[in-house]
Amino acid sequence: MKSAAWIPVAAVALFLSALGEQTEAAYCGADSYNCCPTETCGAWGRFGIARRCRKPKTRIVKDIVWEQKEYCCPVTVYDTCCKTVAVPCTRTVYKTCYRRERYTVCRPVYKTCYKTVCQTVRQPVYKTCYRTVTCKVRKPVYRTCYRDHCYTVCRPVTRTCYRNVCYTVCRPVYKTCYRTVCCTAYRTRTRTCYRNVCYTVCKPVTTTKWVDVCTGEWKTVRERIPGCRSVRVNRGCGSWKWNPCSCKCEYTPGCCCVEKVRCPPQVICRKVWCPKVVKKKVCCTTYVTCVKTRRVPYTVCERIPYTVKRRVPYTTCHFVKECRTRRVPYTTCHMVRQTKHCRVPYTTCHYVTRCITKRVPYTTCTWRCRTIKRRVPYTTCHMVKECRTRLVPYTTCHTVCDVRYVTKTTCVPRTIMVKRTKCVPRVIRRRVCCDPCQTACCDQGCTDGCTDVCDEGCNDGCTDGCTK
């Protein structure tokens, strides 16, 4: 135990020596950068000063921050309430009455009379005449010709290719497990009991009586039915007429006339039922009821519960990833030019002159005078006095007591709590960096070796070599 006490001491000494070697290595074998003269370091002469001033110094500054805080205060609110009040009043009621009044009117009486008047009229007489007219017409003659036409088409040529695609699938793996479940089963036990049941029995009683039975027979009867009327349409002979517009003869069908035609009569045979009544002896059976009793067995079932243990299967599932490969088709297409020939039809037209003769109808009109007699009606009027009675309305009024309802408004106060916001000051403490090296840098002016030493506040005094 005494010989092992030096082991911790040796370990501490070894750690300190290693730390000293690391420190010397950081300063390139020297004790520190302070031992390096400024003239020797050149542009890096102030690196030792910057190294000593690298550790920042801080101080605590108090800032006041205003925060919004909610608080509740009571506020009086007035609610408007409406109440209906009955107010007595009077109103005037008007009533319309009628009285009879006699008056005299003159009623016109009209009478229609007739007088005979002689009048000469001119009646037109129309006559259709025909004249022969010769004219020349030009008839077009059409002819269809063909010419060869070459054109180029682009025909798509498609090709189906395949590429291998890897994809991952999740294959479900099912496993059947068992667990023991206690369940209640029921066992059925039966027993036979008896009860008395009353039932009704019918006994037949036979009697004889005479009844009227309706019977008959079928007889064949011949009947003559007149024929039905039908409508037949007859068309007259048509005629051919020359149409100058189309330069051809057109057929005009004749007029249609409708006539009614009766079909020949028909003789039919039908059967007719001839009824007759016959008396017949009939046996009637009636039933008399009587009540009897018997014992009827019935079965009573009882269910007795007992506990049974059984194994219930259940299935678990987990997925296993598998990598598979499939061939995916894709189609490539390129266009192939192809020259085709086709025959294009075109139509030529020339006119052929032809002379035709046609009869043109025209109408002549002559006037014929004729004297006619006609009865002209005229109306006579005379006034007849009549006495009539009419109802003349007049209005009476009287005052009636009534009740009128008036709505009165009242304000009812109530107190509610309202949330409001106010600003409350709060002191926040924060640390502010106060580095004396930065102050010295700003006072002396930055040189080329003063990199990352100057603060943002003294960048205005830095030279080109002192950039943040």
C-alpha positions as CSV (number, residue, x, y, z in Angstrom):
1,M,0.0,0.0,0.0
2,K,2.9,2.4,0.8
3,S,4.7,1.7,-2.4
4,A,1.5,2.5,-4.5
5,A,1.1,6.1,-3.0
6,W,3.6,7.6,-5.5
7,I,1.5,6.6,-8.5
8,P,-1.0,9.6,-8.4
9,V,1.8,12.0,-7.8
10,A,3.7,10.7,-10.9
11,A,0.5,10.9,-13.0
12,V,0.0,14.6,-12.0
13,A,3.6,15.4,-12.8
14,L,3.4,13.6,-16.2
15,F,0.1,15.6,-17.1
16,L,1.8,18.9,-16.2
17,S,4.8,18.2,-18.3
18,A,2.7,17.2,-21.3
19,L,0.7,20.4,-20.9
20,G,3.9,22.4,-20.8
21,E,5.0,20.7,-24.1
22,Q,1.7,21.6,-25.7
23,T,2.0,25.2,-24.6
24,E,5.5,25.4,-26.0
25,A,4.3,23.9,-29.2
26,A,1.5,26.5,-29.4
27,Y,4.1,29.3,-29.2
28,C,6.5,27.7,-31.7
29,G,8.9,26.6,-28.8
30,A,9.0,29.9,-26.9
31,D,7.5,30.6,-23.5
32,S,4.9,33.0,-25.0
33,Y,4.4,35.4,-27.8
34,N,5.5,38.2,-25.5
35,C,9.2,37.3,-25.7
36,C,9.2,37.8,-29.5
37,P,10.5,41.4,-30.3
38,T,8.2,43.6,-32.4
39,E,11.0,44.3,-34.9
40,T,11.6,40.6,-35.4
41,C,8.0,39.7,-36.0
42,G,7.6,42.5,-38.7
43,A,3.9,42.9,-39.7
44,W,2.9,40.4,-37.0
45,G,4.6,42.3,-34.3
46,R,1.2,43.3,-32.6
47,F,0.0,39.7,-32.5
48,G,1.2,39.3,-28.9
49,I,-0.8,42.4,-27.8
50,A,-3.9,41.1,-29.6
51,R,-3.4,37.7,-28.0
52,R,-3.3,39.3,-24.5
53,C,-6.3,41.4,-25.2
54,R,-8.4,38.6,-26.7
55,K,-10.2,37.8,-23.4
56,P,-13.2,40.1,-23.2
57,K,-14.3,42.0,-20.1
58,T,-18.0,42.4,-19.3
59,R,-20.1,44.5,-17.1
60,I,-23.8,44.3,-16.0
61,V,-26.2,47.0,-17.5
62,K,-29.8,47.4,-16.3
63,D,-32.5,48.1,-18.9
64,I,-36.1,49.0,-18.1
65,V,-38.7,47.1,-20.3
66,W,-42.4,48.0,-20.3
67,E,-44.7,45.0,-20.3
68,Q,-48.5,44.8,-20.9
69,K,-50.4,43.3,-18.0
70,E,-54.2,42.5,-18.0
71,Y,-56.4,43.3,-15.0
72,C,-60.2,43.2,-14.4
73,C,-62.3,46.1,-13.4
74,P,-66.1,46.5,-12.9
75,V,-68.1,48.4,-15.4
76,T,-71.8,49.3,-15.2
77,V,-73.9,48.4,-18.3
78,Y,-77.5,49.5,-18.9
79,D,-79.9,47.0,-20.5
80,T,-83.0,48.2,-22.3
81,C,-86.2,46.5,-21.3
82,C,-89.5,46.9,-23.1
83,K,-92.8,46.5,-21.3
84,T,-96.3,46.7,-22.8
85,V,-98.8,48.9,-20.9
86,A,-102.6,49.1,-21.5
87,V,-103.9,52.7,-22.0
88,P,-107.6,53.4,-22.1
89,C,-108.8,55.5,-25.1
90,T,-111.9,56.1,-27.3
91,R,-112.4,55.5,-31.0
92,T,-115.1,56.5,-33.4
93,V,-117.0,53.6,-35.2
94,Y,-118.5,54.4,-38.5
95,K,-121.5,52.4,-39.9
96,T,-122.9,52.5,-43.4
97,C,-126.7,52.4,-43.7
98,Y,-128.9,52.4,-46.8
99,R,-132.3,54.0,-47.6
100,R,-134.6,53.4,-50.6
101,E,-135.1,56.2,-53.1
102,R,-137.4,56.3,-56.1
103,Y,-136.4,58.0,-59.4
104,T,-137.6,58.2,-63.0
105,V,-135.5,57.4,-66.1
106,C,-136.2,57.5,-69.8
107,R,-135.3,54.2,-71.5
108,P,-134.7,54.2,-75.2
109,V,-136.6,51.6,-77.3
110,Y,-135.0,50.7,-80.6
111,K,-136.9,49.1,-83.5
112,T,-135.3,47.8,-86.7
113,C,-137.2,48.4,-90.0
114,Y,-136.3,47.5,-93.6
115,K,-136.7,49.3,-97.0
116,T,-136.1,48.0,-100.5
117,V,-133.4,49.7,-102.6
118,C,-132.5,49.1,-106.3
119,Q,-128.8,49.2,-107.2
120,T,-126.8,48.7,-110.3
121,V,-123.5,46.8,-109.9
122,R,-120.7,45.9,-112.3
123,Q,-119.7,42.2,-112.2
124,P,-116.2,41.2,-113.6
125,V,-116.1,38.3,-116.1
126,Y,-112.7,36.6,-116.3
127,K,-111.5,34.5,-119.3
128,T,-108.2,32.5,-119.6
129,C,-106.5,32.6,-123.0
130,Y,-103.2,31.0,-124.3
131,R,-100.5,32.2,-126.6
132,T,-97.6,30.3,-128.1
133,V,-94.0,31.6,-127.2
134,T,-90.8,30.3,-128.6
135,C,-87.6,30.8,-126.6
136,K,-84.0,29.6,-126.4
137,V,-82.6,28.0,-123.3
138,R,-79.0,27.1,-122.4
139,K,-78.7,23.7,-120.7
140,P,-75.5,23.0,-118.7
141,V,-73.7,19.7,-119.4
142,Y,-71.3,18.6,-116.7
143,R,-68.4,16.1,-117.1
144,T,-66.2,14.7,-114.4
145,C,-62.4,14.3,-115.2
146,Y,-59.5,13.1,-113.1
147,R,-55.9,14.2,-112.6
148,D,-53.0,12.5,-110.8
149,H,-51.8,14.2,-107.6
150,C,-48.6,13.2,-105.6
151,Y,-48.3,14.1,-101.9
152,T,-45.9,13.1,-99.1
153,V,-47.1,11.7,-95.7
154,C,-45.1,11.0,-92.5
155,R,-46.0,7.6,-91.2
156,P,-45.1,6.9,-87.5
157,V,-43.2,3.7,-86.8
158,T,-43.4,2.7,-83.2
159,R,-41.1,0.1,-81.4
160,T,-41.6,-1.3,-77.9
161,C,-38.4,-1.7,-75.8
162,Y,-38.0,-3.0,-72.3
163,R,-35.8,-1.9,-69.3
164,N,-35.2,-3.5,-65.9
165,V,-36.5,-1.6,-62.9
166,C,-35.8,-2.6,-59.3
167,Y,-38.4,-1.9,-56.7
168,T,-39.0,-2.9,-53.1
169,V,-42.1,-4.6,-51.8
170,C,-43.1,-5.4,-48.3
171,R,-44.2,-9.0,-48.0
172,P,-46.5,-9.7,-45.0
173,V,-45.5,-12.7,-42.9
174,Y,-48.3,-14.1,-40.8
175,K,-47.8,-16.2,-37.6
176,T,-50.6,-18.0,-35.7
177,C,-50.4,-17.9,-31.9
178,Y,-52.7,-19.3,-29.3
179,R,-53.9,-17.9,-25.9
180,T,-56.0,-19.6,-23.2
181,V,-59.5,-18.0,-22.7
182,C,-62.0,-18.9,-20.0
183,C,-65.6,-18.9,-21.2
184,T,-68.9,-19.9,-19.8
185,A,-70.9,-22.7,-21.5
186,Y,-74.4,-23.9,-20.8
187,R,-75.7,-27.4,-20.5
188,T,-79.4,-28.1,-21.2
189,R,-81.4,-30.3,-18.9
190,T,-85.0,-31.2,-19.8
191,R,-87.9,-32.6,-17.8
192,T,-91.5,-33.5,-18.7
193,C,-94.6,-32.0,-17.0
194,Y,-98.3,-32.3,-17.6
195,R,-101.2,-29.8,-17.7
196,N,-105.0,-30.1,-18.2
197,V,-106.2,-28.7,-21.5
198,C,-109.9,-28.2,-22.5
199,Y,-110.8,-28.8,-26.1
200,T,-114.0,-28.6,-28.1
201,V,-115.4,-31.6,-30.1
202,C,-118.1,-31.2,-32.9
203,K,-120.7,-34.0,-33.4
204,P,-122.4,-34.2,-36.8
205,V,-126.3,-34.0,-37.0
206,T,-127.9,-34.8,-40.4
207,T,-131.3,-33.3,-41.6
208,T,-133.1,-33.4,-45.0
209,K,-134.8,-30.4,-46.8
210,W,-136.0,-29.4,-50.3
211,V,-134.3,-26.5,-52.0
212,D,-134.7,-24.7,-55.3
213,V,-131.8,-25.4,-57.7
214,C,-131.3,-23.0,-60.7
215,T,-130.3,-25.1,-63.8
216,G,-130.7,-24.5,-67.5
217,E,-129.3,-25.3,-71.0
218,W,-127.4,-23.7,-73.8
219,K,-129.2,-23.0,-77.1
220,T,-127.5,-21.9,-80.4
221,V,-128.9,-18.7,-82.0
222,R,-128.0,-17.3,-85.5
223,E,-127.6,-13.5,-85.8
224,R,-127.1,-11.2,-88.8
225,I,-124.6,-8.4,-88.1
226,P,-124.5,-5.5,-90.6
227,G,-121.1,-4.7,-92.1
228,C,-119.0,-1.9,-90.8
229,R,-118.4,1.4,-92.7
230,S,-115.0,2.1,-94.1
231,V,-113.5,5.2,-95.8
232,R,-111.9,4.7,-99.2
233,V,-109.7,7.4,-100.8
234,N,-109.8,7.6,-104.7
235,R,-107.2,9.7,-106.5
236,G,-108.0,11.2,-110.0
237,C,-105.8,11.1,-113.0
238,G,-102.8,13.5,-112.9
239,S,-101.3,15.6,-115.7
240,W,-97.8,16.5,-117.0
241,K,-96.9,20.2,-117.2
242,W,-93.8,21.9,-118.5
243,N,-91.7,23.8,-115.9
244,P,-89.6,26.6,-117.6
245,C,-87.4,27.0,-114.5
246,S,-86.1,23.4,-114.5
247,C,-86.6,22.9,-118.2
248,K,-88.4,19.6,-117.8
249,C,-91.9,18.2,-117.5
250,E,-93.3,17.7,-114.0
251,Y,-96.1,15.4,-113.0
252,T,-99.0,16.9,-111.0
253,P,-101.1,14.2,-109.2
254,G,-104.9,14.4,-109.4
255,C,-107.3,15.4,-106.7
256,C,-108.2,13.0,-103.9
257,C,-111.9,12.2,-103.1
258,V,-113.1,10.4,-100.0
259,E,-116.1,8.1,-100.2
260,K,-117.7,5.9,-97.5
261,V,-118.2,2.2,-98.3
262,R,-120.2,-0.4,-96.2
263,C,-118.8,-3.9,-95.9
264,P,-121.0,-6.9,-96.5
265,P,-123.1,-8.3,-93.5
266,Q,-122.0,-11.3,-91.5
267,V,-124.0,-14.2,-90.0
268,I,-122.7,-15.4,-86.6
269,C,-123.8,-18.2,-84.3
270,R,-123.7,-17.7,-80.5
271,K,-124.9,-19.7,-77.5
272,V,-127.6,-18.4,-75.2
273,W,-128.2,-19.7,-71.7
274,C,-131.9,-20.6,-70.9
275,P,-132.3,-20.9,-67.1
276,K,-134.9,-23.0,-65.2
277,V,-135.6,-23.8,-61.5
278,V,-135.9,-27.5,-60.2
279,K,-136.7,-28.6,-56.7
280,K,-134.1,-31.0,-55.2
281,K,-133.8,-33.0,-51.9
282,V,-130.6,-32.0,-50.1
283,C,-129.1,-33.6,-46.9
284,C,-127.8,-30.9,-44.5
285,T,-125.2,-31.8,-41.8
286,T,-124.9,-29.5,-38.7
287,Y,-122.3,-29.8,-36.0
288,V,-123.0,-29.7,-32.2
289,T,-120.1,-28.7,-30.0
290,C,-119.1,-30.3,-26.6
291,V,-116.2,-29.6,-24.3
292,K,-113.7,-32.3,-23.1
293,T,-110.6,-32.3,-21.0
294,R,-107.2,-34.1,-21.5
295,R,-103.7,-34.1,-20.0
296,V,-101.1,-32.7,-22.3
297,P,-97.4,-33.2,-21.7
298,Y,-94.9,-30.4,-22.1
299,T,-91.1,-30.2,-21.8
300,V,-89.2,-27.7,-19.5
301,C,-85.6,-26.9,-20.5
302,E,-83.1,-25.6,-17.9
303,R,-79.7,-24.2,-18.8
304,I,-76.9,-24.9,-16.3
305,P,-73.7,-22.8,-16.7
306,Y,-70.1,-24.2,-16.4
307,T,-66.7,-22.8,-17.1
308,V,-64.6,-24.1,-20.1
309,K,-61.0,-23.3,-21.0
310,R,-60.1,-23.2,-24.6
311,R,-57.2,-22.1,-26.8
312,V,-58.1,-19.2,-29.1
313,P,-55.9,-18.7,-32.1
314,Y,-54.8,-15.2,-33.2
315,T,-52.7,-14.1,-36.1
316,T,-49.7,-11.7,-35.9
317,C,-48.3,-10.0,-39.0
318,H,-45.0,-8.3,-39.7
319,F,-43.6,-7.1,-43.1
320,V,-40.4,-8.2,-44.7
321,K,-38.8,-6.0,-47.4
322,E,-37.9,-7.8,-50.6
323,C,-36.2,-6.4,-53.7
324,R,-37.7,-7.4,-57.0
325,T,-37.0,-6.6,-60.6
326,R,-39.5,-6.2,-63.4
327,R,-39.3,-5.3,-67.0
328,V,-41.0,-2.0,-67.9
329,P,-42.0,-1.5,-71.5
330,Y,-41.4,1.9,-73.2
331,T,-42.2,2.9,-76.8
332,T,-40.0,4.7,-79.2
333,C,-41.4,6.4,-82.3
334,H,-39.8,7.8,-85.4
335,M,-41.4,9.2,-88.5
336,V,-40.9,7.7,-92.0
337,R,-41.7,9.8,-95.1
338,Q,-43.8,8.1,-97.8
339,T,-45.0,9.3,-101.2
340,K,-48.5,8.5,-102.3
341,H,-50.5,9.1,-105.4
342,C,-54.2,9.8,-105.7
343,R,-56.6,10.7,-108.4
344,V,-58.3,14.1,-107.8
345,P,-61.7,14.5,-109.6
346,Y,-62.6,17.9,-111.2
347,T,-65.8,18.9,-113.1
348,T,-66.0,20.7,-116.5
349,C,-69.1,22.4,-117.7
350,H,-70.3,23.6,-121.1
351,Y,-73.7,24.9,-122.2
352,V,-75.9,23.6,-125.0
353,T,-78.4,25.9,-126.7
354,R,-81.9,24.5,-127.4
355,C,-85.2,26.1,-128.7
356,I,-88.4,25.3,-126.9
357,T,-92.0,26.2,-127.5
358,K,-94.5,26.7,-124.7
359,R,-98.0,28.0,-124.2
360,V,-98.3,31.0,-121.9
361,P,-101.7,31.6,-120.2
362,Y,-103.1,35.1,-119.8
363,T,-106.4,36.4,-118.4
364,T,-108.8,38.9,-119.9
365,C,-111.5,40.7,-117.9
366,T,-114.8,42.2,-119.1
367,W,-117.4,44.0,-117.0
368,R,-121.1,43.2,-117.0
369,C,-123.8,45.5,-115.5
370,R,-126.6,44.1,-113.4
371,T,-129.5,45.6,-111.4
372,I,-130.1,44.1,-108.0
373,K,-132.6,44.7,-105.2
374,R,-131.7,44.5,-101.6
375,R,-133.3,45.3,-98.2
376,V,-131.5,48.0,-96.2
377,P,-132.2,48.0,-92.5
378,Y,-132.7,51.2,-90.5
379,T,-133.3,51.8,-86.8
380,T,-136.0,53.9,-85.1
381,C,-135.9,55.0,-81.5
382,H,-138.4,56.5,-79.0
383,M,-138.1,57.1,-75.3
384,V,-140.2,55.3,-72.6
385,K,-140.4,56.5,-69.0
386,E,-139.7,54.0,-66.2
387,C,-139.9,54.3,-62.4
388,R,-137.0,52.6,-60.5
389,T,-135.8,52.2,-56.9
390,R,-132.2,52.5,-55.7
391,L,-130.4,52.2,-52.4
392,V,-128.6,55.4,-51.3
393,P,-125.8,54.9,-48.7
394,Y,-125.3,57.2,-45.7
395,T,-122.8,57.0,-42.8
396,T,-123.5,57.2,-39.1
397,C,-120.9,57.4,-36.3
398,H,-120.7,56.7,-32.5
399,T,-117.9,56.7,-29.9
400,V,-116.7,53.4,-28.4
401,C,-114.4,52.9,-25.4
402,D,-111.2,50.9,-26.3
403,V,-107.9,49.9,-24.8
404,R,-104.6,50.7,-26.6
405,Y,-101.3,49.0,-25.8
406,V,-98.2,51.2,-25.6
407,T,-94.6,49.9,-25.3
408,K,-92.5,51.6,-22.6
409,T,-88.7,51.4,-22.5
410,T,-86.7,51.3,-19.2
411,C,-83.0,51.0,-18.5
412,V,-81.9,48.4,-16.0
413,P,-78.3,48.7,-14.7
414,R,-76.0,45.7,-14.2
415,T,-72.3,45.3,-13.4
416,I,-69.9,43.3,-15.6
417,M,-66.1,42.6,-15.3
418,V,-64.0,44.0,-18.2
419,K,-60.4,43.0,-19.0
420,R,-58.1,46.0,-19.5
421,T,-54.4,46.3,-20.2
422,K,-51.8,48.5,-18.5
423,C,-48.0,48.9,-19.0
424,V,-45.8,47.8,-16.0
425,P,-42.0,48.5,-15.9
426,R,-39.6,45.6,-15.4
427,V,-35.8,45.7,-14.9
428,I,-33.8,43.4,-17.1
429,R,-30.1,42.8,-16.4
430,R,-27.7,42.0,-19.3
431,R,-23.9,41.7,-19.7
432,V,-22.1,44.2,-22.0
433,C,-18.6,43.6,-23.3
434,C,-16.1,46.3,-22.3
435,D,-12.7,45.3,-23.9
436,P,-9.8,47.7,-23.3
437,C,-7.9,46.3,-26.2
438,Q,-10.5,47.5,-28.6
439,T,-10.3,51.0,-27.1
440,A,-6.5,51.0,-27.5
441,C,-6.9,49.9,-31.1
442,C,-9.3,52.7,-31.9
443,D,-7.1,55.3,-30.1
444,Q,-3.7,54.3,-31.8
445,G,-5.1,53.6,-35.2
446,C,-5.3,50.1,-36.8
447,T,-2.3,48.7,-38.6
448,D,-2.0,45.9,-41.1
449,G,-1.6,43.4,-38.3
450,C,-4.7,44.4,-36.3
451,T,-7.2,41.9,-37.8
452,D,-10.3,40.8,-35.8
453,V,-9.4,43.2,-33.0
454,C,-11.4,46.3,-33.7
455,D,-15.0,46.6,-32.7
456,E,-17.9,47.7,-34.9
457,G,-18.0,51.0,-33.1
458,C,-14.5,52.0,-34.2
459,N,-14.5,50.8,-37.8
460,D,-14.4,54.5,-39.0
461,G,-10.8,54.9,-37.7
462,C,-9.4,51.7,-39.2
463,T,-7.1,51.6,-42.2
464,D,-7.4,49.3,-45.2
465,G,-5.6,46.5,-43.3
466,C,-8.1,46.5,-40.4
467,T,-11.4,44.9,-41.8
468,K,-14.0,43.3,-39.6
